[in-house]
Amino acid sequence: MSPRTYGRAIAIFAVAVFLLPPAFSQVKGGTTTTPAGGDAGSGTGTTSATPSITTNPQPATPNTSQSMPLPVPISGRVMLDDGGPPPESVVIERVCNGVSRAEGYTDQKGYFSIDLGMEQGVMQDASTSGRLFNDLGTRVPGQSQLSSGLGGGARSDERYMNCDLRANLPGYRSQVVSLANRRAMDSPDVGTIFLHRLGHAEGRIISAISLAAPKDARRAFEKGSDLARKNKLDDAMKSYRKAVDVYPKYAAAWFELGKLQAAKGQADAAHQSFDAAVEADPKYLNPYLELSRLALRAKNWRELADVTGHAVKLDPFDYPQQFLFNSVANYNLRNMEAAEKSAREAEKLDTEHRYPQVSHLLGVILAQRQDYTGAAGEMRDYLKFAPGARDAATVRGQLDQLEKLSAHSAQP
């Protein structure tokens, strides 16, 4: 198959990738919390890193008794989102059920290597010293402790089921690495945790304008939220409508109303509610996320490009799927340069590989540009991150063709 013919074939096959499933979730990379001395954001790292020094220099001798589970080794690197090292040593924190605990430090280049829960040579911040974790970490009430003779190393380790790892540096927000299901025998490398300087993101996940709602509107909103939790959706929608009738700029109420309308299949009504939320508070991020889902389902590529463009401007750090959606939109609009740019940004931010479609999409874009070596690398990543994907066999066939074309183009 000639390169020109293959380029057409791969473009035809790629249609399925760009018509992403409607249920494609709008999950933020992590939860932004406020640690002592700084803010934390979301996401995880995957860039392979070999620590230059051990920053927790006293590894514990494994205790295989049932009462002392094996320590869980963790290593990786902290970097600024522009690719540089942090300006100083960074505290590595474990956060379980909202309670933070310092676990270790990075070296001057950002590398770290720690044993979770060993707490050796780490100075705790005064705000957390009164809430220290025990050797088992934090356990959800009702969960049983592991009684394996390997201390949990041979099976799913529930000690850190509700825990995350993050970097704490004043003035920066950190991506978050989930520690759920991490076991003592797993590879310790968690990759790269990126830090984002505060002040760059304009968007908010809480509507500041909504905080000014009068008492009657707030009461109706709270009643609607309570009814929604009880799954009384019709009554909840009535309460949210009452809230916006009393206070038309109640962006949070418009947003919640739109979510319920979307859940009931009322796409047009939901769109109007999300639009009203945006109009009331243009920096309120949540309605943009939902509008992008509606545009994706409707295959309205121009709207999807516009909405996601606003979303990534408001928050260019926490939502890699918005860059993916923007890339999908621009690909279908035949704006390949913008599609590639957004795909690469999504790939950079999606350090937990929640969206392996990014690699496939970027592979298709590169194949159309006849960068067969780069395209093959992206296809390999897709198969690595989504080995059980329904289209895995077809992508393997694509990869085979790309490798042949890459070898052919490399010949003198």
C-alpha positions as CSV (number, residue, x, y, z in Angstrom):
1,M,0.0,0.0,0.0
2,S,1.4,3.4,-1.0
3,P,1.8,6.1,1.6
4,R,-1.0,8.2,-0.1
5,T,-3.4,5.3,-0.2
6,Y,-2.6,4.4,3.4
7,G,-3.2,7.9,4.5
8,R,-6.8,7.8,3.0
9,A,-7.4,4.4,4.6
10,I,-6.4,5.4,8.1
11,A,-8.5,8.6,7.9
12,I,-11.6,6.5,7.0
13,F,-10.9,4.1,9.8
14,A,-10.3,7.0,12.3
15,V,-13.9,8.2,12.1
16,A,-14.9,5.9,14.9
17,V,-12.3,7.5,17.1
18,F,-13.5,11.0,16.7
19,L,-17.2,10.2,17.3
20,L,-16.4,9.5,20.9
21,P,-19.0,7.8,23.0
22,P,-21.7,10.0,24.6
23,A,-20.8,8.7,28.1
24,F,-17.3,10.1,27.8
25,S,-17.0,11.4,31.3
26,Q,-16.1,14.9,32.4
27,V,-14.0,13.8,35.3
28,K,-11.5,16.3,36.6
29,G,-8.0,15.1,36.9
30,G,-8.3,15.2,40.7
31,T,-9.7,17.3,43.5
32,T,-8.3,20.7,44.3
33,T,-7.7,21.0,48.0
34,T,-5.9,23.5,50.2
35,P,-2.9,22.0,51.9
36,A,-0.8,23.8,54.5
37,G,1.3,26.4,52.6
38,G,-0.2,25.8,49.1
39,D,-2.9,24.5,46.9
40,A,-3.2,21.2,45.2
41,G,-4.8,20.2,42.0
42,S,-5.2,17.0,40.1
43,G,-3.9,14.3,37.8
44,T,-1.1,11.9,38.0
45,G,2.3,11.4,36.4
46,T,3.7,8.7,34.1
47,T,7.0,10.0,32.9
48,S,9.6,7.5,33.8
49,A,12.1,8.8,36.3
50,T,15.2,7.4,37.9
51,P,15.8,9.1,41.2
52,S,19.3,10.7,41.4
53,I,19.3,10.3,45.2
54,T,17.1,8.5,47.8
55,T,15.2,11.2,49.6
56,N,14.0,8.9,52.4
57,P,17.3,7.3,53.2
58,Q,16.2,4.8,55.8
59,P,14.2,2.1,54.1
60,A,12.4,-0.1,56.5
61,T,13.0,-3.8,56.8
62,P,9.9,-5.6,55.6
63,N,7.8,-7.1,58.4
64,T,5.8,-10.0,57.2
65,S,3.7,-10.3,60.3
66,Q,0.0,-9.8,59.9
67,S,0.0,-6.8,62.2
68,M,2.7,-4.9,60.2
69,P,2.0,-4.8,56.5
70,L,4.8,-4.3,54.0
71,P,5.8,-0.7,53.4
72,V,4.7,0.6,50.0
73,P,7.6,2.2,48.1
74,I,6.9,5.2,45.9
75,S,9.3,7.0,43.6
76,G,8.9,9.6,40.9
77,R,9.7,13.2,40.0
78,V,8.1,16.6,40.5
79,M,8.4,19.1,37.7
80,L,6.9,22.5,36.8
81,D,4.3,22.3,34.0
82,D,6.8,24.2,31.7
83,G,9.2,21.2,32.0
84,G,11.6,22.8,34.5
85,P,12.5,21.5,37.9
86,P,10.9,23.1,41.0
87,P,12.6,26.1,42.5
88,E,13.3,24.3,45.8
89,S,12.8,21.0,47.5
90,V,9.2,20.0,47.6
91,V,7.2,18.2,50.3
92,I,5.5,14.9,49.1
93,E,2.2,14.5,50.9
94,R,-0.2,11.6,51.3
95,V,-3.9,12.8,51.6
96,C,-6.4,10.4,52.9
97,N,-10.1,11.4,53.2
98,G,-9.0,15.0,53.1
99,V,-6.3,14.8,55.8
100,S,-2.8,15.4,54.7
101,R,0.4,13.9,56.0
102,A,4.0,14.7,54.9
103,E,5.8,11.6,53.7
104,G,9.1,12.8,52.3
105,Y,10.9,15.4,50.2
106,T,12.3,15.8,46.7
107,D,15.9,16.4,46.0
108,Q,16.9,19.7,44.2
109,K,16.1,18.2,40.8
110,G,12.6,17.1,41.9
111,Y,13.2,13.4,42.3
112,F,11.8,11.5,45.3
113,S,11.8,8.0,46.8
114,I,9.8,7.3,49.9
115,D,8.1,4.4,51.8
116,L,4.5,5.2,52.5
117,G,3.6,5.3,56.2
118,M,7.2,5.0,57.5
119,E,7.4,8.7,58.4
120,Q,11.2,8.8,58.9
121,G,12.9,12.1,59.1
122,V,9.8,14.1,58.0
123,M,8.8,17.2,59.8
124,Q,5.0,17.5,60.0
125,D,3.2,20.8,59.5
126,A,1.6,22.2,62.6
127,S,-1.8,22.0,60.9
128,T,-1.7,18.3,60.5
129,S,0.5,17.2,63.5
130,G,-2.6,16.7,65.6
131,R,-4.2,14.3,63.1
132,L,-1.4,11.8,62.5
133,F,-2.0,8.6,60.6
134,N,-1.3,5.3,62.2
135,D,0.8,2.6,60.4
136,L,-2.2,1.4,58.5
137,G,-3.1,4.8,57.0
138,T,-6.8,5.7,56.8
139,R,-9.4,3.0,56.5
140,V,-13.0,3.5,55.5
141,P,-15.4,2.4,58.3
142,G,-16.6,-1.1,57.6
143,Q,-13.5,-2.1,55.6
144,S,-11.6,-5.1,57.0
145,Q,-7.9,-5.0,57.5
146,L,-5.9,-7.3,55.3
147,S,-4.7,-10.4,57.1
148,S,-2.4,-11.8,54.4
149,G,0.9,-13.2,55.6
150,L,2.5,-10.9,53.0
151,G,1.0,-7.9,54.7
152,G,-1.2,-7.1,51.7
153,G,1.6,-7.3,49.2
154,A,0.1,-10.1,47.2
155,R,-3.4,-8.6,46.8
156,S,-5.2,-5.3,46.6
157,D,-4.0,-3.2,49.4
158,E,-6.9,-1.4,51.1
159,R,-4.7,0.8,53.3
160,Y,-4.6,3.6,50.8
161,M,-8.0,3.0,49.0
162,N,-9.1,6.6,49.7
163,C,-5.7,8.3,49.5
164,D,-3.8,10.4,47.0
165,L,-0.2,11.5,46.6
166,R,0.6,15.2,45.8
167,A,3.4,17.7,45.9
168,N,3.2,20.7,48.2
169,L,5.0,23.9,47.3
170,P,3.6,27.3,48.2
171,G,2.4,29.2,45.2
172,Y,1.8,26.1,43.1
173,R,-1.0,23.7,42.5
174,S,-0.2,20.0,42.3
175,Q,-1.4,17.1,40.2
176,V,-2.7,14.2,42.3
177,V,-1.7,10.6,42.0
178,S,-4.3,8.1,43.2
179,L,-3.0,5.5,45.7
180,A,-6.1,3.3,45.5
181,N,-5.2,-0.4,45.0
182,R,-1.4,0.3,45.2
183,R,0.4,-2.7,46.7
184,A,3.8,-3.2,48.3
185,M,4.9,-5.4,45.3
186,D,3.9,-2.9,42.6
187,S,6.4,-0.9,40.6
188,P,7.2,2.1,42.8
189,D,7.4,4.5,39.9
190,V,4.4,6.9,39.8
191,G,6.0,9.0,37.1
192,T,6.0,12.8,37.0
193,I,3.8,15.1,39.2
194,F,3.4,18.5,37.6
195,L,3.1,21.7,39.5
196,H,1.1,24.6,38.1
197,R,1.9,28.2,39.2
198,L,-1.2,29.7,40.8
199,G,-2.9,32.7,39.2
200,H,-2.9,31.4,35.6
201,A,-6.4,29.8,35.7
202,E,-9.3,32.2,35.4
203,G,-12.0,29.6,35.8
204,R,-13.8,28.6,39.0
205,I,-15.6,25.4,40.0
206,I,-17.7,27.4,42.4
207,S,-19.7,30.3,41.1
208,A,-18.8,33.4,43.1
209,I,-21.9,35.2,41.8
210,S,-24.1,32.4,43.2
211,L,-22.8,33.2,46.7
212,A,-24.8,36.5,46.5
213,A,-28.1,34.7,46.1
214,P,-30.8,36.0,48.5
215,K,-32.1,33.8,51.3
216,D,-35.3,32.6,49.5
217,A,-33.2,31.5,46.5
218,R,-30.7,29.7,48.6
219,R,-33.5,27.9,50.5
220,A,-35.0,26.7,47.2
221,F,-31.6,25.6,45.9
222,E,-30.8,23.6,49.1
223,K,-34.3,22.0,48.9
224,G,-33.6,21.0,45.3
225,S,-30.2,19.5,46.2
226,D,-31.9,17.5,49.0
227,L,-34.6,16.2,46.6
228,A,-32.0,15.3,44.0
229,R,-30.1,13.3,46.5
230,K,-33.3,11.4,47.3
231,N,-33.8,10.8,43.5
232,K,-36.9,12.9,43.4
233,L,-35.8,14.6,40.2
234,D,-39.0,16.2,39.1
235,D,-39.5,17.9,42.5
236,A,-35.8,18.9,42.5
237,M,-36.2,20.6,39.1
238,K,-39.1,22.6,40.4
239,S,-37.1,23.8,43.3
240,Y,-34.1,24.8,41.1
241,R,-36.5,26.7,38.8
242,K,-37.9,28.5,41.8
243,A,-34.3,29.4,42.8
244,V,-33.6,30.9,39.4
245,D,-36.9,32.7,39.3
246,V,-36.0,34.4,42.6
247,Y,-32.4,35.1,41.5
248,P,-31.9,34.9,37.7
249,K,-28.1,35.1,38.1
250,Y,-28.0,31.9,40.3
251,A,-25.5,30.1,38.0
252,A,-25.2,27.1,40.4
253,A,-28.9,26.6,40.3
254,W,-29.0,26.9,36.5
255,F,-26.2,24.3,36.3
256,E,-27.9,21.8,38.6
257,L,-31.1,22.2,36.7
258,G,-29.3,21.6,33.5
259,K,-27.8,18.4,34.8
260,L,-31.1,17.0,35.8
261,Q,-32.6,17.9,32.4
262,A,-29.7,16.2,30.6
263,A,-30.2,13.1,32.7
264,K,-33.8,13.0,31.7
265,G,-32.9,13.3,28.0
266,Q,-34.0,16.9,27.7
267,A,-31.0,18.1,25.7
268,D,-32.4,21.3,24.4
269,A,-33.7,22.4,27.8
270,A,-30.4,21.4,29.4
271,H,-28.5,23.4,26.8
272,Q,-30.5,26.5,27.7
273,S,-29.9,26.1,31.4
274,F,-26.2,25.7,30.9
275,D,-26.2,28.7,28.6
276,A,-28.0,30.7,31.4
277,A,-25.3,29.6,33.9
278,V,-22.6,30.8,31.6
279,E,-24.3,34.1,31.0
280,A,-24.8,34.6,34.8
281,D,-21.2,33.8,35.6
282,P,-18.8,33.5,32.6
283,K,-16.0,32.3,34.7
284,Y,-18.0,29.4,36.2
285,L,-16.3,26.4,34.7
286,N,-18.8,23.6,35.3
287,P,-21.4,24.5,32.7
288,Y,-18.7,24.6,30.0
289,L,-17.9,21.0,30.7
290,E,-21.5,19.9,30.4
291,L,-22.0,22.0,27.2
292,S,-19.0,20.2,25.7
293,R,-20.7,16.9,26.3
294,L,-23.9,18.0,24.6
295,A,-21.9,19.3,21.6
296,L,-20.0,16.0,21.4
297,R,-23.1,14.0,21.4
298,A,-24.7,16.2,18.8
299,K,-21.5,16.1,16.7
300,N,-21.7,19.9,16.6
301,W,-18.0,20.4,15.9
302,R,-18.0,24.2,15.7
303,E,-19.8,24.5,19.0
304,L,-17.5,21.9,20.6
305,A,-14.4,23.8,19.4
306,D,-15.8,27.0,20.8
307,V,-16.9,25.6,24.2
308,T,-13.7,23.7,24.8
309,G,-11.7,26.7,23.7
310,H,-13.3,28.7,26.5
311,A,-12.9,25.9,29.0
312,V,-9.2,25.4,28.5
313,K,-8.7,29.2,28.7
314,L,-10.4,29.2,32.0
315,D,-8.5,26.2,33.3
316,P,-5.5,25.0,31.2
317,F,-4.3,22.5,33.7
318,D,-7.0,20.3,35.3
319,Y,-9.1,19.0,32.4
320,P,-7.1,17.1,29.8
321,Q,-10.4,15.8,28.3
322,Q,-11.3,19.3,27.3
323,F,-8.1,19.5,25.2
324,L,-9.0,16.1,23.7
325,F,-12.5,17.3,22.8
326,N,-11.0,20.4,21.3
327,S,-8.7,18.2,19.2
328,V,-11.6,16.0,18.1
329,A,-13.6,19.1,17.1
330,N,-10.7,20.7,15.1
331,Y,-10.0,17.4,13.4
332,N,-13.5,17.2,12.1
333,L,-13.3,20.9,11.1
334,R,-10.1,19.9,9.1
335,N,-8.0,22.3,11.3
336,M,-5.1,19.8,11.6
337,E,-2.6,22.2,13.2
338,A,-5.0,23.1,16.0
339,A,-6.1,19.4,16.4
340,E,-2.5,18.3,16.8
341,K,-1.7,21.1,19.3
342,S,-4.7,20.3,21.5
343,A,-4.0,16.5,21.3
344,R,-0.4,17.0,22.4
345,E,-1.6,19.2,25.3
346,A,-4.1,16.5,26.3
347,E,-1.4,13.9,26.2
348,K,0.9,16.0,28.4
349,L,-1.8,16.6,31.0
350,D,-3.3,13.1,31.0
351,T,-0.5,11.6,33.0
352,E,-2.8,8.9,34.4
353,H,-3.8,7.9,30.9
354,R,-7.5,8.1,31.5
355,Y,-8.0,9.0,27.9
356,P,-6.0,6.6,25.7
357,Q,-8.0,7.9,22.7
358,V,-5.6,10.8,22.7
359,S,-2.8,8.6,21.5
360,H,-4.9,7.1,18.7
361,L,-6.1,10.5,17.6
362,L,-2.6,11.9,17.5
363,G,-1.4,8.8,15.7
364,V,-4.0,9.4,12.9
365,I,-3.1,13.1,12.6
366,L,0.6,12.2,12.3
367,A,-0.1,9.5,9.8
368,Q,-2.0,11.9,7.6
369,R,1.0,14.2,7.8
370,Q,3.1,11.2,6.7
371,D,5.1,11.2,10.0
372,Y,4.8,7.4,10.1
373,T,7.4,6.9,12.8
374,G,5.6,9.3,15.1
375,A,2.3,7.8,14.2
376,A,3.5,4.3,15.0
377,G,4.7,5.4,18.4
378,E,1.3,6.9,19.2
379,M,-0.5,3.7,18.1
380,R,1.8,1.6,20.3
381,D,1.0,3.9,23.3
382,Y,-2.7,3.5,22.6
383,L,-2.4,-0.3,22.6
384,K,-0.3,-0.1,25.8
385,F,-2.8,2.1,27.6
386,A,-5.9,0.4,26.2
387,P,-4.9,-3.3,25.5
388,G,-8.5,-4.5,25.8
389,A,-10.1,-1.8,23.5
390,R,-12.7,-3.1,21.1
391,D,-10.7,-1.8,18.1
392,A,-7.3,-3.1,19.4
393,A,-7.0,-5.8,16.7
394,T,-7.7,-3.2,14.0
395,V,-5.2,-0.8,15.5
396,R,-2.6,-3.5,15.5
397,G,-3.1,-3.8,11.8
398,Q,-2.7,-0.1,11.4
399,L,0.5,-0.2,13.5
400,D,1.9,-3.0,11.2
401,Q,1.2,-0.8,8.1
402,L,2.8,2.2,9.8
403,E,5.9,0.3,10.7
404,K,6.3,-0.8,7.1
405,L,5.8,2.7,5.8
406,S,8.3,4.0,8.4
407,A,10.9,1.5,7.4
408,H,10.3,2.3,3.7
409,S,10.6,6.1,4.2
410,A,13.8,5.5,6.1
411,Q,15.5,3.7,3.2
412,P,18.1,5.9,1.3
